[in-house]
Amino acid sequence: MMPRILNTWKLLLSAILLTVSAICFDAKAQDISVRTNLLWDGLAEPNLGVEFQLSRHFTLGGNVGLKSWPRWLAWDWDVQNPVHWRNFVVAPELRFYFDEFDKKKGKVFEGAFIGTDILYTHFNVGQITFPFGLYPQVRDHRLQGDLWGLGLFGGYAWRLKDSRWRVEVEGGVAVGYHAAGVFECEHCGAQVGESRGVVLVPKLGVNLAFDVKRKREEVLEEILPPAPVPEPIPVDNTIPHVEEWRGKAGQLAKQHAVLRPSSDYRPYTPDRILRKEEGALYVFFELGQSQLKRSFTEKDRTRDNGPVLDEIMHITSSILADSTSAVSRIQIVGLASVEGSRSKNAELAQARAQALQTYIQDQLAVPDQLFETVSGAEAWTEFRDVVNDLYLAGGGAGLSQTQLQKVLDILDNEADPSRREKALKALENGNVYAKLRDNVLADLRNSGYIRVYYDYVP
């Protein structure tokens, strides 16, 4: 039996040594680590483990241990009643590390891990009392045989500062099947039976590990000096002049801010302050009316819409006649002042916007799909912005800064438009509202924002 077992040892040990040699001398191999289990060493069983990287999380390795002499520790010194403990163990393993490897710093084999291993051991054990009542047969007999097992384990690895040394703590258990002869306790005692069956084999380790091969990039950084930086090649920073605008539309846009390229388009939203947007044009209407007039008089004030209408018609007709540009959209937002019924004001604002669209289409062949004609309803956003400007100026429109602050408080704190208007009318018995109506609200009775957008035509 012993020759067969010894041959098995030799084959397994040769295979492991060949594998380790191939890994260590392969120029393309990944990071490699060798280790020893300090607990095994303390039990007089020299051992060696090897591990190499398979991927970002997985490593493959194994452990080999051999205890070939009986007397090493203090309890072996009793010659009259010697302890028998000799064994050879081989355990290939696969590990999974939860932390990804840091390629920049070359850190590998660090953090928490789990793994599985295949265990083979040939043992010759007797006259030993194991803790927790394990393996009671070896207390009064000597067992010699083989064990195969499959185990699961987990642990954690720490690197010692920035060195290549690491400490690992691991623990687990293997389920194995053993087949052994049972002998009398003497060294050459007669065989008295056989033992076969399933056993549990605990695994516990405190490993001291060393990284044999670091990443090639890290080594090169230590050996090679930084590459010299070549002198910069002189660059001609002269930028050739490119005409900013092309075609008729581009030339017109320099003179008329109301004209914009299609890339500047924004759909209308009630929170926009149209009066502050560059180039916005307005056409005014009489109180409560949607009929578009070139001019009219309102409380001794003349409203002349002619220049604005002429500018819109000139811009639109020029682009329509040009072969290098085209009208892409005409945006019209109708507005009404905040006086009166909310629903009627929304209808009035829509009617005013439509009146301007009709005026343009009566003179130019512009299809409906080029217009974005919407109702901005009551111009509360515009109204608040005018009041705020007067407040920041210290007063205006016949109102003091204190009175304007009261108006802003109502506009900001009352969400319902109807209640908001009633609160404004009740402020100081209507005196504040009268001045707002005569000096502020009159300028908000208009068709609102008008913008013409264009595209280049190659």
C-alpha positions as CSV (number, residue, x, y, z in Angstrom):
1,M,0.0,0.0,0.0
2,M,2.7,2.5,0.9
3,P,4.5,2.4,-2.5
4,R,1.2,3.2,-4.2
5,I,0.6,6.1,-1.9
6,L,4.1,7.4,-2.3
7,N,3.7,7.3,-6.1
8,T,0.4,9.3,-5.8
9,W,2.3,11.9,-3.8
10,K,5.0,12.2,-6.4
11,L,2.5,12.6,-9.2
12,L,0.5,15.3,-7.5
13,L,3.6,17.1,-6.2
14,S,5.2,17.0,-9.7
15,A,2.0,18.4,-11.3
16,I,1.8,21.3,-8.8
17,L,5.5,22.2,-9.2
18,L,5.2,22.1,-13.0
19,T,2.1,24.4,-12.8
20,V,3.9,26.9,-10.4
21,S,7.0,26.9,-12.6
22,A,5.0,27.6,-15.8
23,I,3.2,30.5,-14.1
24,C,6.3,32.0,-12.6
25,F,8.4,31.9,-15.7
26,D,5.6,33.0,-18.2
27,A,6.5,36.5,-19.3
28,K,2.8,37.2,-20.0
29,A,1.6,36.0,-16.6
30,Q,-0.6,38.2,-14.5
31,D,0.2,39.2,-10.9
32,I,1.5,36.3,-8.8
33,S,1.5,35.9,-5.0
34,V,3.1,33.2,-2.8
35,R,2.1,32.6,0.8
36,T,2.5,30.4,3.9
37,N,-0.1,29.6,6.6
38,L,1.5,30.6,9.9
39,L,-0.8,28.4,11.8
40,W,0.4,25.3,9.9
41,D,4.0,26.4,10.3
42,G,3.3,26.7,14.1
43,L,2.1,23.1,14.0
44,A,5.4,21.9,12.4
45,E,3.9,21.5,9.0
46,P,5.9,23.6,6.4
47,N,3.6,24.7,3.6
48,L,3.6,26.9,0.5
49,G,0.7,28.5,-1.4
50,V,0.7,30.2,-4.8
51,E,-2.0,32.4,-6.4
52,F,-2.2,34.2,-9.7
53,Q,-4.8,36.5,-11.3
54,L,-7.2,35.2,-13.8
55,S,-9.4,38.3,-14.3
56,R,-10.5,41.5,-12.5
57,H,-12.0,39.5,-9.7
58,F,-10.9,35.8,-9.9
59,T,-7.6,34.2,-8.9
60,L,-6.4,30.6,-9.2
61,G,-4.0,29.0,-6.8
62,G,-3.3,26.2,-4.4
63,N,-1.6,25.1,-1.2
64,V,0.8,22.3,-0.4
65,G,1.8,21.1,3.1
66,L,4.0,18.3,4.4
67,K,4.7,17.1,7.9
68,S,7.2,14.2,7.6
69,W,8.7,13.9,11.1
70,P,7.0,13.0,14.3
71,R,8.9,14.9,16.9
72,W,9.0,18.6,16.5
73,L,6.7,20.2,19.1
74,A,6.8,19.7,22.9
75,W,4.1,17.1,23.0
76,D,6.2,14.8,20.7
77,W,9.0,14.6,23.2
78,D,7.5,11.8,25.2
79,V,9.4,8.9,23.9
80,Q,7.4,6.3,25.9
81,N,4.1,7.5,24.5
82,P,4.9,9.2,21.2
83,V,2.3,11.1,19.2
84,H,1.9,10.1,15.5
85,W,1.1,12.9,13.1
86,R,2.4,12.8,9.6
87,N,0.5,14.0,6.6
88,F,0.8,15.4,3.1
89,V,-1.9,17.8,1.8
90,V,-2.6,19.4,-1.7
91,A,-5.5,21.9,-2.1
92,P,-6.1,23.7,-5.4
93,E,-8.4,26.6,-5.0
94,L,-10.4,29.3,-6.9
95,R,-11.0,32.7,-5.2
96,F,-13.4,35.6,-5.9
97,Y,-12.4,39.1,-4.7
98,F,-15.2,41.6,-4.2
99,D,-13.1,44.7,-4.7
100,E,-11.9,45.5,-8.2
101,F,-8.2,45.6,-8.7
102,D,-6.7,49.1,-8.9
103,K,-4.6,48.9,-12.1
104,K,-3.0,52.3,-11.5
105,K,-1.4,51.5,-8.2
106,G,-0.9,47.8,-8.9
107,K,-3.0,46.7,-5.9
108,V,-4.3,43.1,-6.3
109,F,-5.5,40.4,-3.9
110,E,-6.9,42.8,-1.4
111,G,-10.2,43.0,0.5
112,A,-12.9,40.5,1.2
113,F,-12.9,37.2,-0.8
114,I,-14.7,33.9,-1.0
115,G,-13.5,30.7,-2.6
116,T,-13.7,27.0,-3.1
117,D,-11.0,24.3,-3.0
118,I,-10.4,20.6,-3.7
119,L,-8.7,18.9,-0.8
120,Y,-6.5,15.8,-1.0
121,T,-4.4,14.5,2.0
122,H,-2.6,11.3,2.9
123,F,-2.5,11.1,6.7
124,N,-0.9,8.9,9.4
125,V,-2.3,10.1,12.7
126,G,-2.7,8.5,16.1
127,Q,-2.7,9.1,19.9
128,I,-4.1,12.7,19.3
129,T,-7.1,14.3,20.9
130,F,-8.6,16.9,18.6
131,P,-10.8,19.8,20.0
132,F,-14.6,19.8,19.8
133,G,-14.6,16.0,19.8
134,L,-13.4,15.7,16.2
135,Y,-12.1,12.3,14.9
136,P,-12.4,10.3,18.2
137,Q,-10.9,7.2,16.5
138,V,-7.4,8.6,16.6
139,R,-7.4,9.0,20.4
140,D,-6.7,5.2,20.9
141,H,-5.8,4.1,17.5
142,R,-3.6,5.1,14.6
143,L,-5.3,5.8,11.2
144,Q,-3.4,5.8,7.9
145,G,-5.1,6.5,4.7
146,D,-6.4,9.1,2.1
147,L,-9.1,11.8,2.1
148,W,-10.7,13.7,-0.8
149,G,-12.9,16.7,-0.1
150,L,-14.6,19.8,-1.5
151,G,-14.6,23.0,0.6
152,L,-15.9,26.5,0.8
153,F,-14.1,29.4,2.6
154,G,-14.0,33.1,3.0
155,G,-11.6,35.7,4.3
156,Y,-10.0,39.1,4.1
157,A,-6.6,40.3,2.9
158,W,-4.7,43.5,4.0
159,R,-1.7,45.0,2.4
160,L,1.1,46.1,4.7
161,K,1.3,49.8,3.9
162,D,2.6,50.2,0.3
163,S,4.8,47.1,0.3
164,R,4.4,43.8,-1.5
165,W,3.7,42.0,1.8
166,R,0.1,41.1,2.8
167,V,-1.7,39.4,5.7
168,E,-4.7,37.2,5.1
169,V,-7.2,35.7,7.5
170,E,-9.4,32.9,6.2
171,G,-11.8,30.2,7.5
172,G,-14.1,27.6,6.1
173,V,-15.0,23.9,6.0
174,A,-14.7,21.0,3.6
175,V,-16.8,17.9,3.2
176,G,-14.7,14.9,2.4
177,Y,-14.6,11.1,2.1
178,H,-11.9,9.2,3.8
179,A,-10.6,5.6,3.4
180,A,-8.0,4.5,6.0
181,G,-6.7,1.5,7.9
182,V,-7.1,1.4,11.6
183,F,-3.9,0.3,13.5
184,E,-2.8,-0.3,17.0
185,C,-1.2,2.8,18.5
186,E,2.3,1.4,18.4
187,H,4.4,2.7,15.5
188,C,4.3,-0.7,13.7
189,G,1.1,-2.0,15.4
190,A,-1.0,-4.5,13.6
191,Q,-4.0,-3.4,11.6
192,V,-7.2,-4.0,13.5
193,G,-9.8,-2.7,10.9
194,E,-10.8,-0.2,8.3
195,S,-12.5,3.2,8.5
196,R,-14.5,4.8,5.7
197,G,-17.0,7.5,5.5
198,V,-17.8,11.2,5.2
199,V,-16.1,13.7,7.5
200,L,-15.9,17.5,8.0
201,V,-12.5,19.1,7.7
202,P,-12.3,22.7,9.2
203,K,-10.1,25.2,7.5
204,L,-8.4,28.1,9.4
205,G,-5.5,30.2,8.2
206,V,-3.5,33.2,9.0
207,N,-1.4,33.7,5.9
208,L,1.7,35.8,5.3
209,A,1.8,36.5,1.5
210,F,4.3,38.2,-0.8
211,D,3.7,39.5,-4.3
212,V,6.4,38.0,-6.5
213,K,5.5,39.8,-9.7
214,R,4.0,43.3,-9.9
215,K,2.3,44.8,-12.9
216,R,4.7,45.6,-15.8
217,E,3.4,49.2,-16.0
218,E,4.3,49.8,-12.3
219,V,7.9,48.4,-12.7
220,L,8.5,50.5,-15.8
221,E,7.4,53.6,-14.0
222,E,10.1,53.0,-11.3
223,I,12.9,52.1,-13.8
224,L,12.3,54.4,-16.8
225,P,12.9,58.2,-16.4
226,P,10.2,60.5,-17.6
227,A,10.3,61.0,-21.4
228,P,11.6,64.4,-22.4
229,V,9.0,66.9,-23.5
230,P,9.7,68.1,-27.0
231,E,9.7,71.8,-27.7
232,P,6.2,72.9,-28.9
233,I,5.9,73.5,-32.6
234,P,5.0,77.1,-33.4
235,V,1.4,77.4,-34.3
236,D,0.0,80.0,-36.6
237,N,-2.8,81.6,-34.5
238,T,-4.0,83.7,-37.3
239,I,-7.7,82.8,-37.9
240,P,-8.9,83.4,-41.4
241,H,-11.8,85.8,-41.5
242,V,-15.1,84.1,-42.1
243,E,-18.2,86.1,-42.9
244,E,-20.5,85.8,-39.9
245,W,-23.7,86.0,-41.9
246,R,-24.5,84.6,-45.2
247,G,-27.3,85.5,-47.6
248,K,-30.0,88.2,-47.3
249,A,-31.3,87.0,-43.9
250,G,-27.8,87.3,-42.4
251,Q,-27.4,90.9,-43.6
252,L,-30.9,91.8,-42.4
253,A,-30.3,90.3,-39.0
254,K,-27.4,92.8,-38.4
255,Q,-29.9,95.6,-38.7
256,H,-33.1,94.1,-37.3
257,A,-32.8,92.3,-33.9
258,V,-36.2,90.8,-34.3
259,L,-34.7,88.5,-36.9
260,R,-33.1,85.3,-35.5
261,P,-31.6,82.1,-36.9
262,S,-33.7,79.0,-36.3
263,S,-31.2,77.7,-33.7
264,D,-32.3,80.5,-31.3
265,Y,-35.9,79.5,-31.3
266,R,-37.7,78.9,-28.0
267,P,-41.4,78.0,-27.6
268,Y,-43.5,80.5,-25.6
269,T,-44.0,79.8,-21.9
270,P,-45.9,82.1,-19.5
271,D,-42.8,82.7,-17.3
272,R,-40.9,84.5,-20.1
273,I,-40.5,88.2,-19.8
274,L,-41.0,89.2,-23.4
275,R,-40.4,93.0,-22.9
276,K,-36.8,92.3,-21.8
277,E,-35.9,90.1,-24.9
278,E,-33.8,91.9,-27.4
279,G,-35.5,92.9,-30.6
280,A,-39.1,92.1,-29.6
281,L,-41.6,94.1,-31.6
282,Y,-45.1,95.1,-30.4
283,V,-48.3,96.3,-32.1
284,F,-50.7,98.1,-29.8
285,F,-54.5,97.7,-29.7
286,E,-57.3,99.8,-28.3
287,L,-58.8,98.9,-24.9
288,G,-60.8,95.7,-25.2
289,Q,-60.4,95.6,-29.0
290,S,-58.6,93.2,-31.4
291,Q,-58.9,95.2,-34.6
292,L,-55.4,96.0,-35.9
293,K,-54.9,99.7,-36.8
294,R,-51.9,101.4,-38.2
295,S,-52.5,104.3,-35.6
296,F,-55.0,105.4,-33.1
297,T,-55.3,107.9,-30.2
298,E,-55.8,106.8,-26.6
299,K,-56.2,109.5,-23.9
300,D,-54.4,112.1,-25.8
301,R,-51.6,109.6,-26.7
302,T,-51.0,108.5,-30.2
303,R,-50.2,104.9,-30.9
304,D,-48.4,104.5,-34.2
305,N,-48.1,100.9,-35.3
306,G,-47.1,101.8,-38.9
307,P,-43.2,101.6,-38.5
308,V,-43.5,98.2,-36.7
309,L,-45.8,96.7,-39.3
310,D,-43.6,98.1,-42.1
311,E,-40.5,96.5,-40.6
312,I,-42.2,93.1,-40.3
313,M,-43.4,93.2,-43.8
314,H,-40.0,94.4,-45.2
315,I,-38.1,91.6,-43.3
316,T,-40.5,88.8,-44.3
317,S,-40.8,89.8,-47.9
318,S,-37.0,90.2,-48.3
319,I,-36.3,86.7,-47.0
320,L,-39.1,85.2,-49.1
321,A,-37.6,86.7,-52.2
322,D,-34.0,85.5,-51.3
323,S,-32.6,82.3,-52.7
324,T,-30.0,81.8,-49.9
325,S,-32.3,82.0,-46.9
326,A,-35.9,81.1,-46.0
327,V,-38.4,82.0,-43.3
328,S,-38.7,79.0,-40.9
329,R,-41.1,80.4,-38.3
330,I,-43.0,83.6,-37.4
331,Q,-43.7,83.6,-33.7
332,I,-46.6,85.8,-32.4
333,V,-47.8,85.9,-28.8
334,G,-51.0,87.8,-28.1
335,L,-51.3,89.5,-24.8
336,A,-54.0,91.4,-22.8
337,S,-53.8,93.5,-19.7
338,V,-54.8,92.1,-16.3
339,E,-58.1,94.1,-16.2
340,G,-61.4,92.4,-16.4
341,S,-62.6,88.8,-16.9
342,R,-59.8,86.2,-17.2
343,S,-61.5,84.1,-19.8
344,K,-62.4,87.1,-22.0
345,N,-58.8,88.4,-21.7
346,A,-57.5,85.0,-23.0
347,E,-59.9,85.1,-26.0
348,L,-58.9,88.8,-26.6
349,A,-55.2,87.9,-26.5
350,Q,-55.7,85.1,-29.1
351,A,-57.8,87.4,-31.3
352,R,-55.1,90.0,-31.3
353,A,-52.3,87.5,-32.2
354,Q,-54.6,86.2,-35.0
355,A,-55.2,89.7,-36.3
356,L,-51.5,90.3,-36.8
357,Q,-51.1,86.9,-38.7
358,T,-54.0,87.9,-40.9
359,Y,-52.4,91.3,-41.7
360,I,-49.2,89.6,-42.8
361,Q,-51.0,87.0,-44.9
362,D,-53.2,89.6,-46.6
363,Q,-50.1,91.1,-48.1
364,L,-47.6,88.2,-48.4
365,A,-48.1,84.5,-49.5
366,V,-47.0,83.0,-46.1
367,P,-48.6,79.6,-45.4
368,D,-50.2,78.9,-42.0
369,Q,-47.6,76.3,-41.0
370,L,-44.9,79.0,-40.8
371,F,-46.8,80.8,-38.0
372,E,-46.8,80.0,-34.3
373,T,-49.7,82.1,-33.1
374,V,-50.6,81.7,-29.4
375,S,-52.4,83.4,-26.6
376,G,-50.4,84.7,-23.7
377,A,-53.6,85.6,-22.0
378,E,-53.3,88.1,-19.2
379,A,-49.8,89.6,-19.1
380,W,-49.2,89.1,-15.3
381,T,-45.5,88.2,-15.9
382,E,-45.0,91.4,-17.9
383,F,-47.0,93.5,-15.4
384,R,-44.9,92.3,-12.4
385,D,-41.7,93.0,-14.2
386,V,-42.7,96.6,-14.9
387,V,-43.7,97.1,-11.3
388,N,-40.5,95.6,-10.1
389,D,-38.4,98.0,-12.3
390,L,-40.3,101.0,-11.0
391,Y,-39.7,99.7,-7.4
392,L,-36.0,99.3,-8.0
393,A,-35.9,102.8,-9.5
394,G,-37.2,104.2,-6.2
395,G,-40.7,104.9,-7.5
396,G,-42.5,105.8,-10.7
397,A,-45.8,106.0,-12.6
398,G,-47.0,108.3,-9.8
399,L,-46.4,105.7,-7.1
400,S,-44.0,105.7,-4.2
401,Q,-41.6,102.8,-3.5
402,T,-43.7,101.8,-0.5
403,Q,-46.8,101.6,-2.6
404,L,-45.0,99.6,-5.2
405,Q,-43.8,97.2,-2.5
406,K,-47.4,96.6,-1.5
407,V,-48.3,95.8,-5.1
408,L,-45.4,93.3,-5.4
409,D,-46.5,91.6,-2.1
410,I,-50.0,91.1,-3.6
411,L,-48.6,89.8,-6.9
412,D,-46.2,87.3,-5.1
413,N,-48.5,86.1,-2.4
414,E,-51.9,85.8,-4.0
415,A,-52.0,82.8,-6.5
416,D,-55.6,83.3,-7.7
417,P,-55.7,85.9,-10.5
418,S,-59.3,87.1,-9.7
419,R,-58.5,87.6,-6.0
420,R,-55.2,89.2,-7.0
421,E,-57.0,91.8,-9.1
422,K,-59.6,92.5,-6.4
423,A,-56.8,93.0,-3.9
424,L,-55.0,95.5,-6.2
425,K,-58.3,97.5,-6.7
426,A,-58.8,97.7,-3.0
427,L,-55.3,99.0,-2.2
428,E,-55.6,102.5,-0.7
429,N,-59.2,102.8,-1.8
430,G,-58.4,102.3,-5.5
431,N,-55.9,105.1,-5.8
432,V,-53.0,102.8,-6.5
433,Y,-54.9,100.8,-9.1
434,A,-56.0,103.9,-10.9
435,K,-52.4,105.0,-11.4
436,L,-51.4,101.5,-12.5
437,R,-54.2,101.4,-15.0
438,D,-53.4,104.8,-16.5
439,N,-49.6,104.5,-16.5
440,V,-48.7,100.8,-16.7
441,L,-51.6,98.6,-17.9
442,A,-52.1,100.7,-21.0
443,D,-48.7,99.6,-22.4
444,L,-49.6,96.0,-21.9
445,R,-52.6,96.1,-24.3
446,N,-50.7,94.8,-27.3
447,S,-50.3,91.8,-29.6
448,G,-47.2,91.0,-27.7
449,Y,-44.0,89.4,-28.8
450,I,-43.2,89.1,-32.6
451,R,-40.1,87.2,-33.8
452,V,-39.1,86.0,-37.3
453,Y,-36.8,83.0,-37.6
454,Y,-34.9,82.0,-40.7
455,D,-32.7,79.2,-42.1
456,Y,-29.8,79.3,-44.5
457,V,-30.4,77.6,-47.9
458,P,-27.1,76.2,-49.3
